[in-house]
Amino acid sequence: MKILSAALLALAAAAAVAATFLPLSELLIRLTPDQPQTAYVTTGWATHFGGTKDEHGPLFGIPAVAAAAVVLVGIRWRKVAFAGAAALAGVTGMLFVYLLNAISFHKQGNITIDPGLEAGFGNGVWVLIAATILAFGAVVVHPDD
C-alpha cells in the first residue's frame, strides 16, 4: 500500500503542477462585429489575448504548486498527505469559484458586444480536480504512521 500511496501522491502533485500550464479558462470574443473572435486564455502563470501576453499574469499557479509540494512531502507522512490534499482541494475550489464568476460575468456582461461569445473552463481546471481526487485517494490507502 505504501508504494501505491506514494505513486498516487506523486501523480497528483505532477498533475497539479502540469495543470497550471494548461488553460484554466477560455473566452472567445468578438470586440467589434467585423472582427473574428479572439481567444482570451488564462493559465496559472499568464493571460493571453490573441497573440498578446499580459505582462501581469494572474499567478494562480503559485498556490497550486505550493499545495503540490506539500502533497509530495506527504509521501512520508499520512497527516502531511492529508494536509496537502486539503490544500489542493482548497486551491482548486477557490480557483473554480473565481473562474465560474469570471465566466458568468463575461457571458452576461458582453452579450451586447458579441452575442456569439463563448466562455468556459479550460482543461487545467479538470486536471486540478483530478489531482485533488488522486491526492485524497492516496490518503485513503496511505499506511498509518
DSSP file (Angstrom, degrees, kcal/mol; ACC not computed):
  #  RESIDUE AA STRUCTURE BP1 BP2  ACC     N-H-->O    O-->H-N    N-H-->O    O-->H-N    TCO  KAPPA ALPHA  PHI   PSI    X-CA   Y-CA   Z-CA
    1    1 A M     >        0   0    0      0, 0.0     4,-2.8     0, 0.0     5,-0.2   0.000 360.0 360.0 360.0 -31.4    0.0    0.0    0.0
    2    2 A K  H  >  +     0   0    0      1,-0.2     4,-2.5     2,-0.2     5,-0.2   0.901 360.0  47.5 -63.1 -40.0    2.9    2.4    0.7
    3    3 A I  H  > S+     0   0    0      2,-0.2     4,-2.5     1,-0.2    -1,-0.2   0.908 112.5  49.2 -67.8 -41.2    4.1    2.1   -3.0
    4    4 A L  H  > S+     0   0    0      2,-0.2     4,-2.6     1,-0.2    -2,-0.2   0.933 113.0  47.3 -62.3 -46.3    0.5    2.7   -4.3
    5    5 A S  H  X S+     0   0    0     -4,-2.8     4,-2.6   136,-0.3     5,-0.2   0.922 112.6  48.8 -61.6 -45.1    0.1    5.7   -2.0
    6    6 A A  H  X S+     0   0    0     -4,-2.5     4,-2.5    -5,-0.2    -1,-0.2   0.906 112.1  49.1 -62.2 -41.8    3.4    7.2   -3.0
    7    7 A A  H  X S+     0   0    0     -4,-2.5     4,-2.5     2,-0.2    -2,-0.2   0.920 112.5  47.4 -64.6 -43.3    2.7    6.7   -6.7
    8    8 A L  H  X S+     0   0    0     -4,-2.6     4,-2.6     2,-0.2    -2,-0.2   0.902 113.1  48.6 -64.9 -40.8   -0.8    8.3   -6.3
    9    9 A L  H  X S+     0   0    0     -4,-2.6     4,-2.5     2,-0.2    -2,-0.2   0.917 112.7  47.6 -66.0 -42.3    0.7   11.3   -4.4
   10   10 A A  H  X S+     0   0    0     -4,-2.5     4,-2.4    -5,-0.2    -2,-0.2   0.912 113.7  47.9 -64.4 -41.5    3.5   11.8   -6.9
   11   11 A L  H  X S+     0   0    0     -4,-2.5     4,-2.6     2,-0.2    -2,-0.2   0.904 111.5  50.4 -64.8 -41.7    1.0   11.6   -9.8
   12   12 A A  H  X S+     0   0    0     -4,-2.6     4,-2.4     2,-0.2    -2,-0.2   0.918 112.0  47.2 -62.5 -43.8   -1.3   14.0   -8.0
   13   13 A A  H  X S+     0   0    0     -4,-2.5     4,-2.2     2,-0.2    -2,-0.2   0.923 113.4  47.8 -64.5 -44.2    1.5   16.5   -7.5
   14   14 A A  H  X S+     0   0    0     -4,-2.4     4,-2.6     1,-0.2    -2,-0.2   0.904 112.5  49.3 -63.5 -41.3    2.7   16.2  -11.1
   15   15 A A  H  X S+     0   0    0     -4,-2.6     4,-2.4     2,-0.2    -1,-0.2   0.897 109.6  51.9 -65.5 -40.0   -0.9   16.7  -12.4
   16   16 A A  H  X S+     0   0    0     -4,-2.4     4,-0.9     2,-0.2    -2,-0.2   0.917 113.0  44.0 -63.3 -43.0   -1.4   19.7  -10.2
   17   17 A V  H >< S+     0   0    0     -4,-2.2     3,-0.8     1,-0.2     4,-0.5   0.924 113.7  50.4 -68.1 -43.4    1.8   21.4  -11.4
   18   18 A A  H >X S+     0   0    0     -4,-2.6     3,-1.6     1,-0.2     4,-0.6   0.873 102.8  62.1 -61.3 -36.7    1.0   20.4  -15.1
   19   19 A A  H >< S+     0   0    0     -4,-2.4     3,-0.9     1,-0.3    -1,-0.2   0.808  92.4  64.6 -59.9 -30.2   -2.5   21.9  -14.7
   20   20 A T  T << S+     0   0    0     -4,-0.9    24,-2.8    -3,-0.8    25,-0.5   0.726 102.3  49.1 -68.9 -19.1   -1.0   25.3  -14.0
   21   21 A F  T <4 S+     0   0    0     -3,-1.6    -1,-0.2    -4,-0.5    -2,-0.2   0.542 100.0  80.8 -94.3  -9.2    0.4   25.4  -17.6
   22   22 A L  S << S-     0   0    0     -3,-0.9    22,-0.4    -4,-0.6     2,-0.2  -0.542 100.4 -81.1 -90.5 160.8   -2.8   24.4  -19.2
   23   23 A P        -     0   0    0      0, 0.0   101,-2.8     0, 0.0   102,-0.5  -0.440  38.4-174.9 -62.5 129.2   -5.7   26.8  -19.9
   24   24 A L  S    S+     0   0    0     18,-3.9    98,-2.5     1,-0.4     2,-0.3   0.794  74.5   9.2 -91.5 -36.9   -7.8   27.4  -16.8
   25   25 A S  E     -AB  42 121A   0     17,-1.4    17,-2.1    96,-0.3     2,-0.4  -0.992  65.8-161.1-142.1 151.3  -10.4   29.5  -18.6
   26   26 A E  E     -AB  41 120A   0     94,-2.8    94,-2.3    -2,-0.3     2,-0.4  -0.998   6.5-176.8-135.3 134.0  -11.0   30.2  -22.3
   27   27 A L  E     -AB  40 119A   0     13,-1.8    13,-3.1    -2,-0.4     2,-0.6  -0.997   9.0-164.8-132.5 128.1  -13.0   33.1  -23.7
   28   28 A L  E     +AB  39 118A   0     90,-3.4    90,-2.1    -2,-0.4     2,-0.4  -0.962  25.5 165.9-112.5 115.9  -13.7   33.6  -27.4
   29   29 A I  E     -A   38   0A   0      9,-2.3     9,-3.5    -2,-0.6     2,-0.6  -0.971  34.9-144.8-136.3 145.8  -15.0   37.1  -28.0
   30   30 A R        -     0   0    0     -2,-0.4     7,-0.2     7,-0.3    87,-0.1  -0.952  11.1-165.5-106.8 116.6  -15.5   39.4  -31.0
   31   31 A L  S    S+     0   0    0     -2,-0.6    -1,-0.1     5,-0.4     6,-0.1   0.798  77.9  18.5 -77.3 -28.9  -14.7   43.0  -29.9
   32   32 A T  S >  S-     0   0    0      4,-0.2     3,-2.0     1,-0.0    -1,-0.2  -0.978  85.0-113.2-136.9 152.9  -16.4   44.5  -33.0
   33   33 A P  T 3  S+     0   0    0      0, 0.0    -1,-0.0     0, 0.0    -2,-0.0   0.763 114.3  52.9 -58.2 -26.2  -18.9   43.0  -35.4
   34   34 A D  T 3  S+     0   0    0      2,-0.1    -3,-0.0    -4,-0.0    -4,-0.0   0.470  95.8  84.3 -90.5  -0.3  -16.4   43.0  -38.3
   35   35 A Q  S <  S-     0   0    0     -3,-2.0     2,-0.1     1,-0.1     3,-0.1  -0.686  80.7-114.0 -99.0 153.1  -13.6   41.2  -36.4
   36   36 A P        -     0   0    0      0, 0.0    -5,-0.4     0, 0.0    -4,-0.2  -0.404  50.2 -82.2 -73.0 162.7  -13.1   37.4  -36.0
   37   37 A Q        -     0   0    0     -7,-0.2     2,-0.4    -2,-0.1    -7,-0.3  -0.415  44.9-145.7 -66.4 142.6  -13.4   36.1  -32.4
   38   38 A T  E     -A   29   0A   0     -9,-3.5    -9,-2.3    -2,-0.1     2,-0.4  -0.903  12.6-123.5-111.6 138.8  -10.2   36.5  -30.4
   39   39 A A  E     -A   28   0A   0     -2,-0.4    11,-3.2   -11,-0.2     2,-0.5  -0.668  19.0-168.6 -83.9 132.5   -9.2   33.9  -27.8
   40   40 A Y  E     -AC  27  49A   0    -13,-3.1   -13,-1.8    -2,-0.4     2,-0.4  -0.957  17.9-180.0-119.1 106.2   -8.6   35.1  -24.2
   41   41 A V  E     -AC  26  48A   0      7,-2.6     7,-3.0    -2,-0.5     2,-0.5  -0.921  14.3-162.5-119.4 131.9   -6.9   32.3  -22.4
   42   42 A T  E     +AC  25  47A   0    -17,-2.1   -18,-3.9    -2,-0.4   -17,-1.4  -0.950  11.3 175.3-114.1 129.0   -5.8   32.2  -18.7
   43   43 A T        -     0   0    0      3,-3.1    17,-0.4    -2,-0.5   -22,-0.2  -0.516  52.0 -89.1-111.1-173.4   -3.2   29.7  -17.4
   44   44 A G  S    S+     0   0    0    -24,-2.8    17,-2.9   -22,-0.4    18,-0.4   0.629 125.3  27.7 -71.8 -11.8   -1.8   29.6  -13.9
   45   45 A W  S    S+     0   0    0    -25,-0.5     2,-0.3     1,-0.3    12,-0.2   0.592 122.8  17.8-125.6 -18.0    1.1   31.9  -15.0
   46   46 A A        -     0   0    0     11,-0.2    -3,-3.1    12,-0.1     2,-0.4  -0.980  53.1-135.8-154.8 161.5   -0.1   34.1  -17.8
   47   47 A T  E     -C   42   0A   0      7,-0.4     7,-3.3    -2,-0.3     2,-0.5  -0.993  21.0-163.8-122.4 132.5   -3.0   35.6  -19.7
   48   48 A H  E     -CD  41  53A   0     -7,-3.0    -7,-2.6    -2,-0.4     2,-0.6  -0.966   9.3-169.9-119.0 129.5   -3.0   35.6  -23.5
   49   49 A F  E >  S-CD  40  52A   0      3,-2.9     3,-2.1    -2,-0.5     2,-0.4  -0.923  71.6 -52.1-117.3 103.6   -5.3   37.8  -25.6
   50   50 A G  T 3  S-     0   0    0    -11,-3.2    -9,-0.1    -2,-0.6   -12,-0.0  -0.557 123.3 -21.2  64.1-125.2   -4.9   36.7  -29.1
   51   51 A G  T 3  S+     0   0    0     -2,-0.4     2,-0.4    -3,-0.1    -1,-0.3   0.383 119.1  99.3 -93.5   3.3   -1.2   36.8  -29.7
   52   52 A T  E <   -D   49   0A   0     -3,-2.1    -3,-2.9     0, 0.0     2,-0.5  -0.781  60.4-150.9 -98.2 131.7   -0.5   39.2  -26.9
   53   53 A K  E     -D   48   0A   0     -2,-0.4     2,-0.2    -5,-0.2    -5,-0.2  -0.874  21.2-123.5-100.2 128.0    0.7   38.0  -23.5
   54   54 A D        -     0   0    0     -7,-3.3    -7,-0.4    -2,-0.5     3,-0.2  -0.517  11.2-144.2 -69.1 131.4   -0.3   40.1  -20.4
   55   55 A E  S    S+     0   0    0     -2,-0.2     2,-1.0     1,-0.2    -1,-0.1   0.806  92.8  59.5 -65.7 -29.2    2.8   41.3  -18.5
   56   56 A H  S    S-     0   0    0     -9,-0.1    -1,-0.2     2,-0.0    -2,-0.1  -0.707  81.3-165.8-106.4  81.2    0.9   40.9  -15.2
   57   57 A G        -     0   0    0     -2,-1.0   -11,-0.2   -12,-0.2   -13,-0.1  -0.159  29.2-116.5 -64.8 161.2    0.0   37.3  -15.1
   58   58 A P        -     0   0    0      0, 0.0   -13,-0.1     0, 0.0    -1,-0.1   0.738  30.2-147.9 -73.0 -23.3   -2.6   36.0  -12.6
   59   59 A L    >   +     0   0    0      1,-0.1     3,-1.0   -16,-0.1   -14,-0.2   0.799  45.2 147.2  57.2  32.9   -0.1   33.8  -10.8
   60   60 A F  T 3>  +     0   0    0    -17,-0.4     4,-0.9     1,-0.2   -15,-0.2   0.712  62.2  71.5 -63.9 -19.4   -2.8   31.2   -9.9
   61   61 A G  H 3> S+     0   0    0    -17,-2.9     4,-2.8     1,-0.2     5,-0.3   0.766  80.0  72.4 -70.3 -26.1    0.0   28.6  -10.2
   62   62 A I  H <> S+     0   0    0     -3,-1.0     4,-2.3   -18,-0.4    -1,-0.2   0.945 101.0  39.9 -60.1 -53.0    1.8   29.6   -7.0
   63   63 A P  H  > S+     0   0    0      0, 0.0     4,-2.3     0, 0.0    -1,-0.2   0.855 115.9  53.2 -66.8 -30.3   -0.7   28.2   -4.5
   64   64 A A  H  X S+     0   0    0     -4,-0.9     4,-2.1     2,-0.2    -2,-0.2   0.919 111.1  45.2 -67.5 -42.5   -1.3   25.1   -6.7
   65   65 A V  H  X S+     0   0    0     -4,-2.8     4,-2.1     2,-0.2    -1,-0.2   0.886 112.1  52.5 -67.9 -38.7    2.5   24.4   -6.8
   66   66 A A  H  X S+     0   0    0     -4,-2.3     4,-1.7    -5,-0.3    -2,-0.2   0.927 110.9  46.8 -61.8 -44.6    2.8   25.0   -3.1
   67   67 A A  H  X S+     0   0    0     -4,-2.3     4,-2.3     1,-0.2    21,-0.2   0.891 110.2  53.7 -64.1 -38.8    0.0   22.5   -2.4
   68   68 A A  H  X S+     0   0    0     -4,-2.1     4,-2.1     1,-0.2    -1,-0.2   0.873 105.7  53.6 -63.2 -37.0    1.6   20.1   -4.8
   69   69 A A  H  X S+     0   0    0     -4,-2.1     4,-2.1     2,-0.2    -1,-0.2   0.899 109.0  48.1 -64.3 -40.2    4.9   20.4   -2.8
   70   70 A V  H  X S+     0   0    0     -4,-1.7     4,-1.6     2,-0.2    14,-0.3   0.896 108.4  55.1 -66.8 -38.9    3.0   19.5    0.4
   71   71 A V  H  < S+     0   0    0     -4,-2.3     4,-0.2    13,-0.3    -2,-0.2   0.911 108.0  49.6 -58.7 -42.3    1.4   16.6   -1.3
   72   72 A L  H >< S+     0   0    0     -4,-2.1     3,-1.7     1,-0.2     4,-0.3   0.905 107.8  52.0 -64.2 -41.9    4.9   15.3   -2.3
   73   73 A V  H >X S+     0   0    0     -4,-2.1     3,-1.6     1,-0.3     4,-0.8   0.815  97.5  71.3 -63.0 -27.8    6.1   15.6    1.3
   74   74 A G  T 3< S+     0   0    0     -4,-1.6     7,-0.4     6,-0.3    -1,-0.3   0.599  73.3  83.2 -65.2 -11.1    3.1   13.6    2.3
   75   75 A I  T <4 S+     0   0    0     -3,-1.7    -1,-0.3    -4,-0.2    -2,-0.2   0.869  99.2  39.7 -58.1 -33.6    4.6   10.5    0.7
   76   76 A R  T <4 S+     0   0    0     -3,-1.6     2,-0.4    -4,-0.3    -2,-0.2   0.885 123.4  34.1 -82.3 -41.9    6.5   10.2    4.0
   77   77 A W     X  -     0   0    0     -4,-0.8     4,-2.1     1,-0.1    -1,-0.2  -0.965  62.4-149.3-126.3 129.7    3.7   11.1    6.5
   78   78 A R  H  > S+     0   0    0     -2,-0.4     4,-2.4    65,-0.3     5,-0.2   0.884  99.7  54.1 -62.4 -41.4    0.0   10.5    6.2
   79   79 A K  H  > S+     0   0    0      1,-0.2     4,-2.2     2,-0.2    -1,-0.2   0.879 110.0  47.5 -63.0 -37.3   -1.1   13.6    8.1
   80   80 A V  H  > S+     0   0    0      2,-0.2     4,-2.7     1,-0.2    -6,-0.3   0.882 109.4  53.9 -70.2 -37.8    1.0   15.8    5.7
   81   81 A A  H  X S+     0   0    0     -4,-2.1     4,-2.5    -7,-0.4    -2,-0.2   0.911 110.0  47.8 -60.6 -42.3   -0.5   13.9    2.7
   82   82 A F  H  X S+     0   0    0     -4,-2.4     4,-2.6     2,-0.2    -2,-0.2   0.913 111.4  49.9 -64.9 -42.4   -4.0   14.8    4.1
   83   83 A A  H  X S+     0   0    0     -4,-2.2     4,-2.5     2,-0.2    -2,-0.2   0.908 112.2  48.2 -62.7 -41.3   -2.9   18.4    4.6
   84   84 A G  H  X S+     0   0    0     -4,-2.7     4,-2.6   -14,-0.3   -13,-0.3   0.908 111.8  48.6 -65.2 -42.5   -1.6   18.6    1.1
   85   85 A A  H  X S+     0   0    0     -4,-2.5     4,-2.4     2,-0.2    -2,-0.2   0.906 112.9  48.6 -63.7 -41.1   -4.8   17.0   -0.4
   86   86 A A  H  X S+     0   0    0     -4,-2.6     4,-2.4     2,-0.2    -2,-0.2   0.905 111.8  49.1 -65.5 -41.0   -6.8   19.5    1.6
   87   87 A A  H  X S+     0   0    0     -4,-2.5     4,-2.7     2,-0.2    -2,-0.2   0.913 111.6  49.3 -63.6 -42.4   -4.7   22.4    0.4
   88   88 A L  H  X S+     0   0    0     -4,-2.6     4,-2.6   -21,-0.2    -2,-0.2   0.896 110.7  50.3 -64.1 -40.1   -5.0   21.3   -3.1
   89   89 A A  H  X S+     0   0    0     -4,-2.4     4,-2.8     2,-0.2    -2,-0.2   0.905 111.3  49.2 -63.1 -41.5   -8.8   21.0   -2.7
   90   90 A G  H  X S+     0   0    0     -4,-2.4     4,-2.6     2,-0.2    -2,-0.2   0.926 112.9  45.8 -64.3 -45.2   -8.9   24.5   -1.3
   91   91 A V  H  X S+     0   0    0     -4,-2.7     4,-2.5     2,-0.2     5,-0.2   0.927 115.5  47.0 -62.9 -45.5   -6.8   25.9   -4.1
   92   92 A T  H  X S+     0   0    0     -4,-2.6     4,-2.6    -5,-0.2    -2,-0.2   0.919 113.8  47.3 -64.4 -44.1   -8.9   24.1   -6.7
   93   93 A G  H  X S+     0   0    0     -4,-2.8     4,-2.5    -5,-0.2     5,-0.2   0.918 112.9  48.6 -63.3 -44.3  -12.2   25.1   -5.1
   94   94 A M  H  X S+     0   0    0     -4,-2.6     4,-2.4     1,-0.2    -2,-0.2   0.927 114.5  45.5 -61.3 -45.6  -11.1   28.7   -4.8
   95   95 A L  H  X S+     0   0    0     -4,-2.5     4,-2.8    -5,-0.2     5,-0.2   0.893 111.3  53.0 -66.1 -40.4  -10.0   28.8   -8.4
   96   96 A F  H  X S+     0   0    0     -4,-2.6     4,-2.5    -5,-0.2    -2,-0.2   0.934 112.2  44.1 -60.2 -48.3  -13.1   27.1   -9.7
   97   97 A V  H  X S+     0   0    0     -4,-2.5     4,-2.3     2,-0.2    -2,-0.2   0.911 114.1  50.3 -65.8 -42.4  -15.4   29.6   -7.9
   98   98 A Y  H  X S+     0   0    0     -4,-2.4     4,-2.4    -5,-0.2    -2,-0.2   0.948 114.8  43.1 -59.6 -49.0  -13.3   32.5   -9.1
   99   99 A L  H  X S+     0   0    0     -4,-2.8     4,-3.1     2,-0.2     5,-0.2   0.871 110.5  56.0 -68.1 -35.8  -13.3   31.3  -12.7
  100  100 A L  H  X S+     0   0    0     -4,-2.5     4,-2.4    -5,-0.2    -1,-0.2   0.927 110.8  45.1 -59.8 -44.8  -17.0   30.4  -12.6
  101  101 A N  H  X S+     0   0    0     -4,-2.3     4,-2.5     2,-0.2    -2,-0.2   0.918 114.3  48.4 -64.4 -43.9  -17.8   34.0  -11.5
  102  102 A A  H  X S+     0   0    0     -4,-2.4     4,-2.3     2,-0.2    -2,-0.2   0.911 112.9  47.8 -63.9 -42.4  -15.5   35.5  -14.2
  103  103 A I  H  X S+     0   0    0     -4,-3.1     4,-2.3     2,-0.2    -2,-0.2   0.922 113.1  48.0 -64.9 -44.4  -17.0   33.2  -16.9
  104  104 A S  H  X S+     0   0    0     -4,-2.4     4,-2.4    -5,-0.2     5,-0.3   0.902 111.3  51.4 -62.4 -41.4  -20.6   34.2  -15.8
  105  105 A F  H  X S+     0   0    0     -4,-2.5     4,-3.5     1,-0.2     5,-0.3   0.924 111.1  47.2 -61.5 -45.5  -19.6   37.9  -15.8
  106  106 A H  H  X S+     0   0    0     -4,-2.3     4,-1.5     1,-0.2    -1,-0.2   0.896 111.7  50.5 -65.4 -39.3  -18.2   37.7  -19.3
  107  107 A K  H  < S+     0   0    0     -4,-2.3    -1,-0.2    -5,-0.2    -2,-0.2   0.918 121.2  33.6 -64.9 -42.5  -21.2   35.8  -20.6
  108  108 A Q  H >< S+     0   0    0     -4,-2.4     3,-0.7    -5,-0.2     4,-0.2   0.896 119.8  48.8 -79.9 -41.4  -23.7   38.3  -19.2
  109  109 A G  H 3< S+     0   0    0     -4,-3.5     3,-0.2    -5,-0.3    -3,-0.2   0.708 115.8  40.2 -76.0 -20.6  -21.6   41.5  -19.5
  110  110 A N  T 3X S+     0   0    0     -4,-1.5     4,-3.1    -5,-0.3     3,-0.3   0.269  76.7 106.4-113.7  11.5  -20.6   41.1  -23.1
  111  111 A I  T <4 S+     0   0    0     -3,-0.7    -1,-0.1     1,-0.2    -2,-0.1   0.835  84.4  49.8 -62.5 -30.9  -23.7   39.8  -24.7
  112  112 A T  T  4 S+     0   0    0     -4,-0.2    -1,-0.2    -3,-0.2    -2,-0.1   0.801 113.5  46.4 -77.0 -27.8  -24.3   43.2  -26.4
  113  113 A I  T  4 S+     0   0    0     -3,-0.3    -2,-0.2     1,-0.3    -1,-0.1   0.931 135.1   4.8 -75.8 -47.3  -20.8   43.3  -27.7
  114  114 A D    ><  -     0   0    0     -4,-3.1     3,-1.9     1,-0.1    -1,-0.3  -0.807  56.1-173.3-144.2  96.7  -20.7   39.7  -29.0
  115  115 A P  T 3  S+     0   0    0      0, 0.0    -1,-0.1     0, 0.0    -4,-0.1   0.738  91.2  58.4 -62.0 -20.3  -23.9   37.6  -28.9
  116  116 A G  T 3  S+     0   0    0    -86,-0.1    -5,-0.1     2,-0.1   -88,-0.1   0.234  77.9 145.0 -91.9  14.0  -21.7   34.6  -30.1
  117  117 A L    <   -     0   0    0     -3,-1.9     2,-0.5    -7,-0.1   -88,-0.2  -0.208  32.7-161.2 -54.8 137.5  -19.4   34.9  -27.1
  118  118 A E  E     +B   28   0A   0    -90,-2.1   -90,-3.4     2,-0.0     2,-0.4  -0.992  15.5 168.3-123.4 126.5  -18.1   31.6  -25.8
  119  119 A A  E     +B   27   0A   0     -2,-0.5     2,-0.3   -92,-0.2   -92,-0.2  -1.000  13.0 127.5-138.4 139.0  -16.7   31.3  -22.3
  120  120 A G  E     -B   26   0A   0    -94,-2.3   -94,-2.8    -2,-0.4     2,-0.2  -0.987  53.9 -62.8-172.0 178.5  -15.8   28.2  -20.3
  121  121 A F  E     -B   25   0A   0     -2,-0.3   -96,-0.3   -96,-0.2     2,-0.1  -0.469  45.1-136.5 -75.6 147.1  -13.3   26.3  -18.2
  122  122 A G    >>  -     0   0    0    -98,-2.5     3,-0.9    -2,-0.2     4,-0.8  -0.432  33.0 -93.9 -93.4 176.1  -10.1   25.1  -19.8
  123  123 A N  H 3> S+     0   0    0      1,-0.2     4,-2.1     2,-0.2     5,-0.2   0.772 116.2  72.6 -62.1 -27.8   -8.5   21.6  -19.3
  124  124 A G  H 3> S+     0   0    0   -101,-2.8     4,-2.2     1,-0.2    -1,-0.2   0.858  93.5  53.0 -58.6 -37.7   -6.4   22.9  -16.5
  125  125 A V  H <> S+     0   0    0     -3,-0.9     4,-2.2  -102,-0.5    -1,-0.2   0.920 109.9  47.6 -64.4 -43.3   -9.3   23.1  -14.1
  126  126 A W  H  X S+     0   0    0     -4,-0.8     4,-2.2     1,-0.2    -2,-0.2   0.854 110.7  51.7 -69.2 -33.4  -10.3   19.5  -14.8
  127  127 A V  H  X S+     0   0    0     -4,-2.1     4,-2.5     2,-0.2    -1,-0.2   0.892 109.2  51.1 -68.1 -38.8   -6.8   18.3  -14.3
  128  128 A L  H  X S+     0   0    0     -4,-2.2     4,-2.2     2,-0.2    -2,-0.2   0.905 109.8  49.6 -63.4 -41.0   -6.6   20.1  -10.9
  129  129 A I  H  X S+     0   0    0     -4,-2.2     4,-2.1     2,-0.2    -2,-0.2   0.924 111.7  48.5 -63.2 -43.4   -9.9   18.4   -9.9
  130  130 A A  H  X S+     0   0    0     -4,-2.2     4,-2.6     1,-0.2    -2,-0.2   0.895 109.5  52.9 -62.9 -39.8   -8.4   15.0  -10.9
  131  131 A A  H  X S+     0   0    0     -4,-2.5     4,-2.4     1,-0.2    -1,-0.2   0.895 108.4  50.8 -62.7 -39.6   -5.2   15.8   -9.0
  132  132 A T  H  X S+     0   0    0     -4,-2.2     4,-2.3     2,-0.2    -1,-0.2   0.917 110.4  48.4 -63.9 -43.5   -7.3   16.5   -5.9
  133  133 A I  H  X S+     0   0    0     -4,-2.1     4,-2.3     1,-0.2    -2,-0.2   0.917 111.9  49.7 -63.5 -43.3   -9.2   13.3   -6.2
  134  134 A L  H  X S+     0   0    0     -4,-2.6     4,-2.4     2,-0.2    -2,-0.2   0.914 109.3  52.4 -60.3 -43.0   -5.9   11.3   -6.7
  135  135 A A  H  X S+     0   0    0     -4,-2.4     4,-1.7     1,-0.2    -2,-0.2   0.921 111.4  45.2 -62.2 -44.2   -4.4   13.0   -3.6
  136  136 A F  H  X S+     0   0    0     -4,-2.3     4,-1.9     1,-0.2    -1,-0.2   0.869 111.0  54.1 -68.5 -34.6   -7.4   12.1   -1.4
  137  137 A G  H  X S+     0   0    0     -4,-2.3     4,-1.6     1,-0.2    -2,-0.2   0.898 107.3  51.5 -62.0 -39.4   -7.3    8.6   -2.8
  138  138 A A  H  X S+     0   0    0     -4,-2.4     4,-1.0     1,-0.2    -2,-0.2   0.872 106.5  53.8 -65.0 -37.0   -3.7    8.3   -1.8
  139  139 A V  H  < S+     0   0    0     -4,-1.7     3,-0.4     1,-0.2    -1,-0.2   0.900 105.7  54.3 -63.4 -40.1   -4.5    9.4    1.7
  140  140 A V  H  < S+     0   0    0     -4,-1.9    -1,-0.2     1,-0.2    -2,-0.2   0.890 116.6  35.7 -62.1 -39.9   -7.1    6.7    2.0
  141  141 A V  H  < S+     0   0    0     -4,-1.6  -136,-0.3    -5,-0.1    -1,-0.2   0.498  90.2 117.1 -94.1  -2.6   -4.6    4.0    1.0
  142  142 A H  S  < S-     0   0    0     -4,-1.0  -140,-0.1    -3,-0.4     2,-0.1  -0.436  72.3-115.4 -64.7 132.2   -1.6    5.6    2.8
  143  143 A P        -     0   0    0      0, 0.0   -65,-0.3     0, 0.0    -1,-0.1  -0.417  36.9 -99.3 -67.7 145.0   -0.3    3.4    5.6
  144  144 A D              0   0    0      1,-0.1    -3,-0.0    -2,-0.1   -67,-0.0  -0.316 360.0 360.0 -63.0 147.1   -0.7    4.9    9.1
  145  145 A D              0   0    0     -3,-0.1    -1,-0.1     0, 0.0    -3,-0.0   0.491 360.0 360.0 -67.3 360.0    2.4    6.5   10.6
